[in-house]
Amino acid sequence: MAYKFVDNYREQGARKKLVALLEGRGISDKAVLKAIGKVPRHFFFDETFWNQSYRDIAFPIGDGQTISQPYTVAYQSELLHIKKGDKVLEIGTGSGYQTCVLMELGAKVFTIERQRKIYDRTIKVLPGMGYPAHFFYGDGSKGIPTYAPYDKIIVTAGAPFVPEVMLKQLRIGGILVIPVGDEKSQKMITVIRVSENDYDRIELDTFRFVPLLGDQAW
Ligand code: SAM
């Protein structure tokens, strides 16, 4: 795939329409909408499919990989309440689109992917686009203890349960956002670490993610 980092009026216009559509769907955090409005989602697509890149759908982008639906990215980002300088662990780098949105929100992102081909592709693409996250290859279902604690943790694949090991890597006051359920559907869960041993858990809307595979997962 050839990467042509050209952001012309047509794509900028399509991006504005996408932002308006997400606002209409209930995304109200202005910073999140602004971030979605900044990340050139068509850069993740082959030029042949640029006309699909600002539709509110997930889309296959090669190597068996799918770029997440913008609504899902905006929804999870909103729940994280990112503050500038937040240290965020993202589990499931995938295309890196969500990573870019988090970085536009001012987060310092540590992101981990377990599929080698996907990892190799994303570490080549993102820095060239101006998003130099900290990239890791491996099983993120155990988090990344070496760099803990994190202000926020986001899981972008469907988990069978909330891994205890992830909770322990949250700073007190930190937030974990994770879809939990079976293979067919998952509820979005946020967990806030209120003290050393206390957590508040909120269950939200239903989504369908690819499975989180690994030691603390499927
Ligand atoms: N957020 C991405 C985006 O913006 O396009 C899409 C993420 S995709 C829905 C989920 C990713 O999680 C896949 O690339 C998958 O390989 C990865 N994954 C699944 N289990 C994982 C694990 N235990 N550790 C790290 N990544 C994992």
Residues whose N, C-alpha, C, O or C-beta is under 5 A from the ligand:
A	BS01	SAM	T66 I67 S68 I91 G92 T93 G94 S95 G96 Y97 Q98 I112 E113 R114 Q115 I118 G138 D139 G140 S141 T156 A157 V210 P211 L212 L213 G214
